[in-house]
Amino acid sequence: MSSRRPKLILVYEPENACFERLVADGHVPAHAAEIASY
């Protein structure tokens, strides 16, 4: 088995910035709002 372990990197992004980026990437605004709220 490999000695390499997966790495999880958490990044904070304000909700509005996340929403805007999701919409710019083509997500429906209603879905982007739900995703960004988490």
Secondary structure per residue as TSV (DSSP state, phi and psi in degrees):
chain	resnum	aa	ss	phi	psi
A	1	M	-	360.0	144.2
A	2	S	-	-68.4	145.5
A	3	S	S	-85.0	-5.8
A	4	R	-	-80.7	136.0
A	5	R	-	-114.1	145.0
A	6	P	-	-63.2	150.5
A	7	K	-	-117.5	131.9
A	8	L	-	-106.2	123.7
A	9	I	-	-115.2	120.3
A	10	L	-	-98.8	134.7
A	11	V	-	-127.5	132.5
A	12	Y	-	-85.8	134.4
A	13	E	-	-139.4	130.3
A	14	P	-	-56.7	148.0
A	15	E	H	-55.2	-45.0
A	16	N	H	-65.2	-39.8
A	17	A	H	-64.5	-40.4
A	18	C	H	-63.3	-45.9
A	19	F	H	-58.0	-48.3
A	20	E	H	-61.5	-39.7
A	21	R	H	-68.0	-40.3
A	22	L	H	-63.9	-43.3
A	23	V	H	-64.4	-41.7
A	24	A	H	-62.6	-28.8
A	25	D	T	-83.9	1.0
A	26	G	T	103.7	4.6
A	27	H	-	-74.6	146.2
A	28	V	-	-62.7	134.0
A	29	P	H	-52.0	-38.4
A	30	A	H	-64.1	-39.8
A	31	H	H	-71.5	-40.9
A	32	A	H	-60.6	-40.1
A	33	A	H	-63.3	-40.2
A	34	E	H	-67.4	-44.5
A	35	I	H	-63.5	-45.0
A	36	A	H	-66.7	-21.4
A	37	S	T	-74.9	-10.8
A	38	Y	-	-84.7	360.0
